[in-house]
Amino acid sequence: MAAETASIHVPLDVPLPALPTEKVFTDGQWKTLLALADTAIPSIRDRATVTHRRQKGVPKEKLESAIATLKSRIGGPNAAELAKQYLEEDASSNPNFRDALHVLFARNIHSQGKKALLTILSALNTRAGSLVLTGSPTPFHLLTNEAREQTFRNWETSMLSPLRFLYRMLTSIFKKTWVASSPTLSPVLGFPRVPVNGKPAESFPYEFLQFPPGDTPQTVETDVVIIGSGCGGGVAAKNLAEAGHRVIVVDKSYHYSTKYFPMGQAEGFTHMLENSGATVSDDGSIAVIAGSTWGGGGTINWSASLQTQGFVRQEWASNGLPFFTSMEFQKSLDRVCDRMGVCSERTPHNRSNTTILDGARKLGYSAKAVPQNTGNQEHYCGHCMLGCASNVKQGPAVSFLVDAANTGATFMEGFRADRVLFTDVDGEKVASGVEGTWTSRDSYLGVNQKDAVKCKVIIKAKRVIVSCGTLNSPLLLQRSGIKNSHIGRHLYLHPVIMAGAVFEEDIRPWEGGILTTLVNQFENLDGHGHGARVEATCMLPATFLPLFPWSNGFDYKMWASKMRQMTSFIVIARERDTGRVFPDPVDGRPRIDYTVSPFDLKHIQEGVIAAAQIAYAAGAKEYHLSYRGMPPFIRSDEPKGPDVPDEGINNPAFQEWISEFRRQTPLNPERSVFASAHQMGTCRMGSSPKKSVVGPDCQVWGTRGLYVIDASVFPSASGVNPMVTNMAIADWASRNVARGISREQGARL
């Protein structure tokens, strides 16, 4: 099998953290939760042999047909047995699935969502509660599989919004957990543990500050403390260290060398993503992926390196920020791109990206290659969202932070900043450092284990740079006592709808560069820079399959098995309308209030249609959406004679599918799980504290010496992958900070 011919590079294991000691569920609640999980991911059996409620019975002929179909997709001498195991697998019998659920609900679900779920699980365990929620007095875990499936479908369209939310939350959680933990899915797909053509390389040997155990706070002094090691913090660290200033970069997360890359799907989500990849808006409509590892989003992103477009620069300049149309900003853009070796000439396109180029060419749509931050080298790594073993992707941990280290910067991992410290100087609030909690690595390279050391650390500094990212920077400002009504507001997410095109042949879509092309034909649908782009997406099973609709366990398993024959599309909007970030009142984690507006949904809808046309023109047999309100388009298999003209996208059945989709305007946000990998704007930059959180120099209004340097300062959505824009702002702002410190030091001499 293909998975057996993978690269000889075998990453070191990164164990998952120990299971929480607290009891999240009662025995009854746990039994009901697992019954719900087995409804979503049941064991598929011959109806005549069903012996348990977690098993879904289907007619013998249907089962045999499914096994034959899977066998033909899998290939090899053991294909039939593997197909049978795949269908018979359920959720609750897999200890990794159960453990993942335990961790998820203990650590990653916010307090309000957890409380609501526990209430419903308890109700489903009683006759009265089950009658209200399912229509039957029988407790949920005692219902037949057929009755449970019907209950799930009823919840999807219930008049009660809490039940619709429950359906969205649970089906999403169960799909994601199963895909990441299934012992059979990867072999069925032929998905390898590491890239087939991967060439591992050694990473930079970072050293991190260590502290002894004890109750006395540790104190460190520096010129500049940078809170966050991502794209903004990394560039700032390089510039300030190279200017001769003492720099400490701290991050709440941990560094892993290339020996551990790429991580497995379950491990990578846990160790490299914010909230283990489980961050969802409060209404459940959008899943938000953000980096939480050494190097931040630059370690887990997909290499796309697009400079800020002219119409966005003009928009920002016209709102009192002329820097964005200056040559100084262009110099910063070019400088960060040069450091990362950004280019598009050495980019081999995989099948997803050639499908986009081919279909766009046949339709006359504007399309182009996307420059990559790959050091002017080819980059063959569809897995590097979970860490790039080749060190070719030039994220901050491979480039800017290395430069900072080589010029004397100091680093601290495992440091969670509690608040920025201030001193009062003639009535002015002057930043003087940061305090927080440091947690050491333990013997398993994890956190919260028995042998981890914790202590309070105070870092005294002349300048404090907050680079915690769009979700966390506003919360740190609020915890530090900064008062500004704009903090946390103006959240832009570049909302995404996913699509998958199925072809007849095996494609292995996880191989090759992830996002190397785009269609920009539809990026300005309102004449003011708002619209949608069509791009490819990361095809790791855990990032792709969970976003697609579930109708029943059998259909979902059969659909998931087609992934080996799929190419991908994302329709990504530069939105006009915004949301907000706020702290959870119990544990303080970021909460997101965001729903895609009808205005922006119209643009996404047009992008989805364009992607469908591209897929059709490129020869796809099926086109599936992550939007539940629209069935997939399946191309007719009727043969056509040689004299019959090819009508292309004018095919009547295809045009009727498009018409039906357009009739659904506006799209219902509840009928899709949107995704976001770009977060911007919650500490936005402006010309006045009445309109913004930071000034044109990225300094927080009403303070001195406190800066925010990350994508949260964007005045509006960037419209392109935000990395290069973020880095360019950081380049310019940090050079100004360095000059300011030098002037002060010179004045004291």
VOGU-3710 file (C-alpha; in Angstrom, 3 decimals, decimal comma):
1> maaetasihv> 0,000/0,000/0,000  1,056/3,622/-0,550  1,307/4,261/3,179  3,935/1,497/3,437  6,210/3,207/0,876  6,432/6,461/2,811  9,699/8,248/3,494  12,111/6,509/5,854  11,933/9,594/8,069  10,072/8,547/11,213
11> pldvplpalp> 9,251/11,487/13,498  9,781/11,078/17,218  6,589/10,566/19,174  5,064/13,496/21,019  2,816/11,950/23,666  -0,496/13,549/24,425  -0,854/15,179/27,855  -2,083/12,984/30,678  -5,830/12,629/30,992  -7,469/15,181/33,281
21> tekvftdgqw> -7,983/13,940/36,814  -11,301/15,708/37,248  -14,482/13,839/36,466  -16,164/15,755/33,672  -19,257/13,568/33,331  -21,327/11,414/35,615  -21,539/7,770/34,604  -24,982/8,412/33,125  -23,841/11,467/31,162  -20,822/9,583/29,819
31> ktllaladta> -23,015/6,677/28,717  -25,304/9,054/26,861  -22,398/10,933/25,242  -20,896/7,703/23,913  -24,315/6,629/22,641  -24,466/9,915/20,731  -20,953/9,273/19,379  -21,926/5,789/18,198  -24,884/7,341/16,411  -22,551/9,570/14,414
41> ipsirdratv> -19,886/6,893/13,882  -21,631/3,512/14,174  -20,454/0,012/13,449  -21,947/-0,936/10,071  -23,228/-4,535/10,004  -25,497/-6,888/8,133  -28,932/-6,112/9,537  -29,464/-9,785/10,341  -26,392/-9,889/12,605  -26,889/-6,691/14,650
51> thrrqkgvpk> -26,453/-7,425/18,377  -25,892/-3,986/19,920  -27,353/-0,487/19,746  -24,026/0,979/18,632  -24,329/-1,089/15,458  -26,179/0,202/12,411  -27,854/-2,551/10,431  -28,063/-2,337/6,642  -29,356/-4,881/4,104  -26,823/-7,579/3,275
61> eklesaiatl> -26,733/-6,537/-0,379  -25,966/-2,935/0,548  -23,177/-4,021/2,877  -21,618/-6,298/0,272  -21,791/-3,534/-2,328  -20,087/-1,108/0,082  -17,285/-3,583/0,808  -16,785/-4,165/-2,918  -16,612/-0,407/-3,539  -14,121/0,118/-0,721
71> ksriggpnaa> -12,059/-2,860/-1,886  -11,731/-1,351/-5,361  -10,585/1,972/-3,852  -8,112/0,453/-1,396  -6,465/-2,170/-3,584  -4,018/-4,798/-2,380  -4,450/-8,325/-1,043  -5,992/-7,305/2,292  -8,407/-4,741/0,877  -11,584/-6,711/1,620
81> elakqyleed> -10,629/-7,323/5,254  -9,621/-3,693/5,760  -12,906/-2,524/4,211  -14,836/-4,750/6,623  -12,869/-3,482/9,628  -13,443/0,109/8,533  -17,189/-0,322/8,307  -17,407/-2,290/11,571  -15,385/0,275/13,530  -17,414/2,395/15,951
91> assnpnfrda> -16,517/5,346/18,126  -16,962/4,119/21,691  -14,856/0,957/21,311  -11,765/3,015/20,439  -9,956/4,041/23,673  -8,173/6,878/21,839  -11,551/8,281/20,791  -12,859/8,130/24,358  -9,710/9,719/25,776  -9,839/12,516/23,195
101> lhvlfarnih> -13,445/13,289/24,144  -12,480/13,335/27,815  -9,682/15,841/27,195  -11,772/17,949/24,840  -14,630/18,479/27,258  -12,327/18,921/30,252  -9,972/21,451/28,684  -11,199/22,846/25,386  -14,943/23,551/25,620  -15,779/26,894/27,182
111> sqgkkallti> -17,803/27,032/30,402  -21,130/28,026/28,865  -21,030/25,318/26,195  -19,974/22,657/28,705  -22,768/23,599/31,116  -25,390/23,422/28,359  -24,131/20,034/27,179  -24,110/18,520/30,682  -27,696/19,671/31,198  -28,851/18,037/27,962
121> lsalntrags> -26,926/14,813/28,607  -28,586/14,525/31,998  -32,016/15,194/30,497  -31,517/12,531/27,816  -30,903/10,026/30,588  -34,408/10,495/32,019  -37,800/9,507/30,661  -39,207/13,042/30,880  -36,128/14,699/29,365  -35,865/12,148/26,594
131> lvltgsptpf> -39,542/12,618/25,752  -39,022/16,370/25,318  -35,759/16,071/23,375  -36,365/12,937/21,302  -40,129/12,414/21,254  -39,705/9,087/23,060  -39,771/8,429/26,824  -36,958/5,902/26,375  -33,574/7,256/27,583  -31,381/8,026/24,608
141> hlltneareq> -28,785/5,310/25,208  -31,539/2,669/25,092  -32,948/3,792/21,731  -32,216/1,828/18,583  -29,593/3,162/16,217  -32,314/4,078/13,710  -34,205/6,078/16,358  -31,008/7,844/17,418  -30,187/8,824/13,838  -33,688/10,180/13,382
151> tfrnwetsml> -33,308/12,187/16,577  -30,067/13,703/15,292  -31,742/14,683/12,026  -34,681/16,183/13,916  -32,292/18,276/15,985  -30,649/19,628/12,849  -33,860/21,373/11,771  -35,528/21,791/15,171  -37,455/24,967/15,939  -35,442/25,133/19,171
161> splrflyrml> -32,088/26,818/18,515  -30,307/25,005/21,418  -31,054/21,669/19,747  -29,790/22,914/16,377  -26,642/24,104/18,120  -26,274/20,745/19,877  -26,488/18,940/16,535  -23,814/21,161/15,000  -21,489/20,924/17,987  -21,747/17,174/18,532
171> tsifkktwva> -21,567/16,044/14,918  -18,557/18,321/14,394  -16,785/17,015/17,502  -17,506/13,369/16,735  -16,367/13,621/13,108  -13,155/15,420/13,997  -12,331/13,087/16,887  -12,990/9,980/14,797  -10,925/11,144/11,828  -7,957/11,939/14,092
181> ssptlspvlg> -8,156/8,704/16,113  -9,494/6,064/13,716  -7,147/3,062/13,305  -8,588/2,210/9,882  -9,292/5,486/8,057  -5,687/6,307/7,113  -5,025/2,778/5,752  -8,287/2,939/3,776  -7,225/6,248/2,252  -3,591/5,270/1,812
191> fprvpvngkp> -2,733/8,354/3,871  0,919/8,127/5,021  2,229/9,149/8,413  4,783/11,452/6,736  5,115/12,944/3,226  6,271/10,353/0,730  8,956/12,649/-0,696  9,856/14,334/2,565  13,522/15,188/3,210  14,055/15,917/6,902
201> aesfpyeflq> 16,594/18,493/8,066  17,987/19,610/11,410  16,380/22,617/13,059  18,026/25,465/14,965  19,132/24,446/18,504  17,147/26,965/20,538  17,960/27,421/24,223  15,289/28,542/26,675  15,474/30,118/30,114  14,940/27,740/33,016
211> fppgdtpqtv> 13,947/28,501/36,608  14,121/26,532/39,861  10,957/25,521/41,712  9,859/27,764/44,538  7,289/30,243/45,776  9,449/33,335/45,260  8,846/35,081/41,917  11,809/35,092/39,573  12,849/38,430/38,077  14,454/39,017/34,693
221> etdvviigsg> 15,560/42,372/33,251  15,767/43,314/29,582  15,292/46,210/27,199  12,340/44,702/25,309  10,031/41,845/26,134  8,046/40,426/23,216  5,013/38,374/24,224  4,477/35,893/21,414  6,853/34,212/18,960  4,677/34,338/15,843
231> cgggvaaknl> 4,978/36,327/12,641  4,817/39,750/14,293  6,911/38,879/17,330  9,531/37,038/15,299  10,227/39,966/12,975  10,290/42,417/15,891  12,746/40,204/17,771  15,147/40,113/14,807  15,123/43,862/14,273  15,469/44,828/17,931
241> aeaghrvivv> 18,210/42,286/18,649  20,153/43,293/15,535  19,865/46,922/16,670  21,869/45,940/19,769  19,061/45,875/22,328  18,460/43,172/24,902  15,421/41,163/23,819  13,428/38,407/25,489  10,787/36,559/23,457  8,263/34,634/25,555
251> dksyhystky> 5,526/32,284/24,431  2,896/30,287/26,303  3,547/27,333/23,993  6,571/25,136/23,391  9,219/24,557/20,769  9,515/21,219/18,992  12,434/20,474/16,702  12,050/18,994/13,239  12,732/15,562/14,757  9,081/15,600/15,825
261> fpmgqaegft> 7,687/16,880/12,500  5,250/16,400/11,058  3,306/15,444/14,136  0,415/13,029/13,915  -3,004/14,586/13,492  -4,154/14,161/17,098  -0,785/15,193/18,518  -0,363/18,129/16,152  -3,743/19,611/16,934  -3,045/19,285/20,663
271> hmlensgatv> 0,495/20,688/20,713  0,454/23,203/17,849  -3,009/24,804/17,667  -4,810/27,258/19,919  -7,196/25,379/22,211  -6,174/22,131/20,448  -7,970/23,283/17,318  -11,333/23,271/19,119  -12,032/27,022/19,028  -15,505/27,685/17,628
281> sddgsiavia> -17,667/30,797/17,586  -20,349/30,906/20,250  -23,079/30,150/17,724  -21,126/27,165/16,390  -21,059/28,529/12,848  -17,316/28,990/12,353  -14,301/26,926/13,428  -11,181/28,992/14,037  -7,678/27,589/13,523  -4,804/29,559/15,058
291> gstwggggti> -1,216/28,580/15,769  -0,091/28,048/19,351  3,479/26,787/19,131  6,977/28,217/18,815  6,803/30,409/15,728  3,030/30,784/16,046  0,961/30,775/12,887  4,124/30,814/10,782  4,898/27,275/11,930  1,519/25,812/10,987
301> nwsaslqtqg> 0,503/27,891/7,960  0,662/26,799/4,327  3,522/28,938/2,939  1,293/31,364/0,983  3,120/34,716/0,932  1,044/37,401/-0,750  1,812/41,093/-0,367  -0,907/43,542/0,634  -2,952/44,588/-2,394  -3,135/48,146/-3,618
311> fvrqewasng> -6,837/48,673/-2,980  -6,441/47,531/0,642  -3,426/49,801/1,148  -5,398/52,702/-0,296  -8,372/51,947/1,953  -6,181/51,989/5,045  -4,361/55,124/3,949  -7,620/56,957/3,301  -8,604/56,289/6,908  -5,747/58,323/8,319
321> lpfftsmefq> -2,846/55,896/7,900  -0,784/57,228/4,966  2,102/54,897/5,826  0,375/52,089/3,913  0,735/53,843/0,562  4,292/54,961/1,278  7,452/53,445/-0,125  8,536/52,670/3,444  5,754/50,100/3,711  6,729/48,610/0,356
331> ksldrvcdrm> 10,335/48,356/1,538  9,139/46,466/4,604  7,061/44,112/2,461  10,030/43,403/0,221  12,447/43,068/3,132  10,469/40,331/4,915  9,819/38,517/1,638  13,504/38,612/0,742  14,422/37,157/4,150  12,048/34,218/3,621
341> gvcsertphn> 13,065/33,628/0,004  9,526/34,179/-1,256  9,052/33,104/-4,856  6,570/31,401/-7,178  8,956/30,227/-9,905  10,034/27,044/-8,098  6,597/25,898/-7,000  5,388/22,529/-8,309  1,589/22,392/-8,197  -0,174/19,310/-6,875
351> rsnttildga> -3,432/17,992/-8,327  -5,707/20,287/-6,311  -3,848/23,331/-7,574  -3,524/22,173/-11,187  -7,273/21,504/-11,136  -7,836/25,135/-10,171  -5,500/26,430/-12,885  -6,914/24,087/-15,526  -10,559/24,855/-14,772  -9,936/28,594/-14,505
361> rklgysakav> -8,107/28,622/-17,852  -10,965/26,822/-19,577  -13,419/29,395/-18,232  -11,279/32,479/-18,792  -11,116/33,302/-15,077  -8,191/35,268/-13,689  -5,875/32,892/-11,811  -2,251/32,910/-10,736  0,407/31,100/-8,770  0,779/32,004/-5,098
371> pqntgnqehy> 4,311/32,917/-3,960  5,709/30,634/-1,251  8,067/31,423/1,664  10,302/28,469/0,855  13,745/29,994/0,642  13,738/29,976/-3,180  13,438/26,177/-3,075  10,854/23,628/-4,112  8,665/22,510/-1,236  6,886/19,184/-1,381
381> cghcmlgcas> 5,028/18,964/1,919  1,270/18,723/2,245  1,720/17,764/5,909  3,547/20,854/7,166  0,517/22,338/8,867  1,694/19,937/11,597  5,312/21,026/11,324  7,726/21,157/8,391  10,383/18,452/8,839  12,397/19,728/5,875
391> nvkqgpavsf> 12,924/23,222/7,353  12,188/24,586/3,889  9,169/26,660/4,947  10,705/29,854/6,305  8,382/30,606/9,196  9,656/32,700/12,133  11,187/29,702/13,928  13,334/28,982/10,852  14,197/32,560/9,888  13,555/35,665/11,983
401> lvdaantgat> 13,854/34,045/15,418  17,079/32,326/14,316  18,447/35,726/13,326  17,392/37,093/16,706  19,106/34,209/18,507  22,312/34,733/16,560  22,443/38,346/17,726  21,823/37,655/21,402  18,056/37,424/21,943  16,842/35,315/24,870
411> fmegfradrv> 13,847/32,994/24,761  11,331/31,581/27,191  8,747/28,928/26,325  5,839/27,930/28,561  5,291/31,490/29,821  1,657/32,581/30,128  1,450/36,348/30,485  -0,999/37,449/33,151  -0,693/41,213/32,804  1,482/44,038/31,561
421> lftdvdgekv> 3,110/46,076/34,337  3,093/49,867/34,403  4,693/52,693/36,309  3,259/56,164/36,673  5,535/58,849/35,266  4,132/62,341/35,696  0,602/60,977/35,357  1,468/58,935/32,267  1,010/55,151/32,135  4,425/53,764/31,156
431> asgvegtwts> 4,897/50,059/30,430  7,602/48,566/32,646  7,343/44,823/32,061  5,102/41,807/32,292  4,316/39,186/34,895  3,080/35,683/34,368  3,471/32,002/35,108  6,228/29,828/33,677  5,642/26,096/33,303  8,634/23,956/32,431
441> rdsylgvnqk> 8,721/21,077/30,047  8,315/17,720/31,718  9,806/14,347/30,946  7,266/13,854/28,142  7,846/17,232/26,410  4,302/18,098/27,438  2,617/20,258/30,012  0,660/19,821/33,232  2,466/16,593/34,129  3,660/15,664/37,615
451> davkckviik> 7,270/16,634/37,050  6,646/20,057/35,502  7,975/23,067/37,421  5,823/26,167/37,798  6,792/29,566/39,105  5,863/33,213/38,859  8,158/35,297/36,652  8,402/39,077/36,446  10,151/40,522/33,405  11,205/44,148/33,764
461> akrvivscgt> 11,571/45,959/30,457  11,800/49,398/28,862  9,380/48,390/26,111  6,636/45,761/26,036  5,477/44,351/22,701  2,275/42,320/22,710  2,302/39,820/19,846  -0,139/37,240/21,202  -2,306/37,122/18,093  -5,743/38,437/17,281
471> lnsplllqrs> -7,520/36,163/19,762  -5,264/36,756/22,764  -3,706/40,221/22,432  -6,946/42,093/23,265  -7,532/39,885/26,297  -4,048/40,614/27,669  -4,673/44,350/27,257  -7,948/44,022/29,151  -6,330/41,984/31,947  -3,715/44,746/32,180
481> giknshigrh> -6,333/47,401/32,873  -6,344/49,104/29,463  -9,679/50,817/28,871  -10,743/51,264/25,270  -14,115/50,295/23,814  -12,473/49,023/20,613  -10,422/46,319/22,338  -11,630/42,931/21,102  -13,959/44,397/18,502  -13,634/44,632/14,690
491> lylhpvimag> -12,766/40,923/14,417  -12,213/39,795/10,821  -11,903/36,091/10,044  -11,843/35,667/6,236  -14,682/33,102/6,501  -14,315/29,993/4,366  -16,654/27,443/2,846  -15,007/24,193/1,813  -15,678/22,129/-1,303  -14,350/18,822/-2,588
501> avfeedirpw> -14,301/17,540/-6,164  -14,224/13,775/-6,746  -12,411/12,317/-9,748  -12,265/8,759/-11,040  -8,580/8,175/-10,312  -6,496/8,142/-7,142  -5,098/11,615/-6,496  -3,392/11,454/-3,088  -4,319/15,099/-2,423  -2,178/15,406/0,715
511> eggilttlvn> 1,023/15,250/-1,328  2,715/18,349/-2,708  2,389/22,029/-1,864  -0,843/22,977/-0,112  -1,909/26,385/-1,424  0,017/27,367/-4,549  -2,705/28,896/-6,789  -5,689/31,188/-6,517  -8,558/32,558/-8,599  -9,063/36,275/-7,968
521> qfenldghgh> -11,796/36,876/-10,554  -14,417/37,447/-7,847  -12,505/39,332/-5,148  -14,207/42,693/-5,750  -17,903/41,934/-6,133  -19,178/45,121/-4,488  -16,742/47,610/-6,040  -15,204/48,259/-2,608  -12,819/45,320/-2,354  -15,188/42,784/-0,818
531> garveatcml> -15,663/39,450/-2,496  -14,274/35,929/-2,557  -11,270/34,006/-3,813  -11,007/30,362/-4,789  -7,972/28,511/-3,443  -6,878/25,003/-2,482  -6,741/23,811/1,118  -4,728/21,515/3,348  -5,773/17,933/2,675  -4,849/16,276/5,934
541> patflplfpw> -7,938/14,184/6,709  -8,490/15,863/10,093  -8,530/19,346/8,522  -10,809/18,449/5,609  -13,284/15,641/6,302  -14,893/16,921/9,556  -16,210/20,067/7,876  -18,485/18,179/5,492  -22,110/17,255/6,245  -23,222/14,221/8,197
551> sngfdykmwa> -26,595/12,643/7,414  -25,999/9,149/8,797  -23,058/7,004/9,810  -23,034/4,750/6,757  -23,082/7,557/4,196  -20,443/9,543/6,058  -18,002/6,635/6,158  -18,506/5,900/2,474  -18,077/9,558/1,575  -14,916/9,903/3,702
561> skmrqmtsfi> -13,355/6,964/1,860  -13,520/8,978/-1,384  -10,980/11,496/-0,110  -8,164/9,679/-1,867  -9,871/10,667/-5,162  -10,580/14,305/-4,248  -9,178/17,715/-4,910  -10,049/20,601/-2,655  -11,387/24,128/-2,857  -11,819/26,850/-0,307
571> viarerdtgr> -13,952/29,874/-1,047  -12,507/32,575/1,182  -14,147/35,964/1,628  -12,692/39,356/2,357  -15,604/40,286/4,557  -17,079/43,685/5,316  -18,867/42,857/8,565  -17,161/41,904/11,807  -17,437/40,164/15,161  -15,622/40,363/18,480
581> vfpdpvdgrp> -13,406/38,462/20,918  -14,123/38,472/24,646  -12,890/36,491/27,671  -14,822/33,551/29,056  -16,154/34,724/32,456  -15,011/31,515/34,192  -11,583/30,623/32,806  -10,684/33,694/30,712  -10,083/31,843/27,426  -10,932/33,675/24,174
591> ridytvspfd> -14,588/33,477/23,177  -15,728/34,499/19,689  -18,949/36,267/18,789  -19,109/36,106/15,006  -21,687/35,138/12,399  -21,106/35,629/8,676  -23,437/38,418/7,557  -25,952/38,160/4,689  -23,859/40,728/2,798  -20,729/38,579/2,963
601> lkhiqegvia> -22,667/35,348/2,430  -23,708/36,592/-1,029  -20,059/36,864/-2,041  -19,238/33,431/-0,642  -22,173/31,998/-2,582  -20,824/33,372/-5,851  -17,392/31,977/-5,023  -18,867/28,539/-4,371  -20,554/28,622/-7,780  -17,287/29,666/-9,432
611> aaqiayaaga> -15,444/26,800/-7,727  -18,147/24,393/-8,935  -17,708/25,663/-12,475  -13,939/25,232/-12,220  -14,336/21,686/-10,916  -16,817/20,825/-13,679  -14,610/22,298/-16,407  -11,655/20,304/-15,039  -13,620/17,057/-15,344  -14,746/16,351/-11,776
621> keyhlsyrgm> -17,405/13,662/-11,372  -18,808/15,002/-8,093  -18,786/18,351/-6,299  -19,464/18,370/-2,538  -19,959/21,355/-0,237  -19,445/21,850/3,463  -22,813/23,630/3,304  -25,504/21,204/4,493  -28,308/23,014/2,738  -27,223/21,871/-0,723
631> ppfirsdepk> -26,759/18,291/-1,961  -23,663/17,503/-4,020  -23,694/17,750/-7,780  -23,152/14,335/-9,392  -22,274/14,326/-13,082  -24,355/11,996/-15,244  -22,591/8,865/-16,476  -24,604/8,774/-19,697  -22,211/8,199/-22,618  -22,132/10,752/-25,408
641> gpdvpdegin> -21,388/10,058/-29,029  -18,428/11,617/-30,828  -20,695/13,990/-32,752  -22,396/15,409/-29,635  -20,907/18,809/-28,751  -19,528/19,278/-25,243  -21,703/21,951/-23,633  -19,300/22,302/-20,672  -20,745/24,249/-17,751  -23,885/24,906/-19,837
651> npafqewise> -24,942/21,338/-19,066  -28,663/21,633/-18,114  -28,368/19,490/-14,972  -25,391/21,500/-13,765  -27,129/24,797/-14,488  -30,176/23,627/-12,553  -27,923/22,784/-9,582  -26,476/26,300/-9,717  -29,954/27,835/-9,959  -31,122/25,831/-6,960
661> frrqtplnpe> -28,109/26,987/-4,962  -28,716/30,622/-5,895  -32,340/30,306/-4,756  -31,036/29,737/-1,237  -29,939/33,376/-0,915  -28,990/34,316/1,700  -27,223/31,166/2,802  -28,095/30,047/6,321  -24,991/30,197/8,572  -26,420/27,350/10,651
671> rsvfasahqm> -26,333/25,055/7,628  -22,560/25,106/7,365  -19,481/24,973/9,522  -17,433/27,837/8,148  -13,715/27,833/8,835  -11,150/30,543/9,509  -7,366/30,365/9,441  -6,935/34,179/9,343  -7,786/36,337/12,351  -7,361/40,129/12,230
681> gtcrmgsspk> -8,399/43,445/13,691  -9,199/43,174/17,427  -6,601/45,813/18,412  -6,943/47,791/15,253  -4,693/50,619/14,191  -6,053/54,111/13,596  -5,431/57,799/13,782  -7,435/58,384/16,970  -8,265/56,527/20,216  -11,908/57,205/19,380
691> ksvvgpdcqv> -11,595/54,781/16,448  -8,808/52,369/17,359  -6,680/50,638/20,002  -3,194/51,522/18,731  -1,853/54,526/16,895  -0,011/54,599/13,568  3,183/53,492/15,380  1,410/50,446/16,942  1,654/52,037/20,417  -1,411/51,508/22,601
701> wgtrglyvid> -3,329/54,731/23,043  -3,047/56,216/26,556  0,234/54,449/27,316  3,926/54,859/26,634  6,191/51,943/25,785  3,394/49,422/25,175  2,944/48,189/21,604  0,800/45,638/19,815  2,549/44,098/16,826  0,573/41,310/15,202
711> asvfpsasgv> -2,389/40,895/12,837  -4,771/42,242/15,457  -3,706/45,782/14,446  -5,036/45,432/10,867  -7,530/48,266/10,204  -9,720/45,825/8,242  -9,400/42,436/6,572  -6,256/42,127/4,479  -7,974/40,164/1,707  -4,893/37,948/1,343
721> npmvtnmaia> -3,130/35,555/3,674  -2,124/37,963/6,462  1,413/36,716/7,150  3,385/39,077/4,918  1,260/42,119/5,825  1,692/41,275/9,505  5,447/40,911/9,110  5,796/44,147/7,153  3,945/46,121/9,831  6,153/44,434/12,444
731> dwasrnvarg> 9,279/45,305/10,459  8,396/48,969/10,288  7,053/49,316/13,840  9,931/47,443/15,503  12,536/49,515/13,665  10,844/52,612/15,077  10,876/51,075/18,572  14,590/50,288/18,209  15,353/53,862/17,180  13,343/55,187/20,124
741> isreqgarl> 15,310/53,111/22,638  18,595/54,170/21,038  17,620/57,836/21,308  16,817/57,422/25,002  20,087/55,631/25,654  21,993/58,309/23,777  20,292/61,053/25,763  21,426/59,429/29,020  25,092/59,224/27,950
//
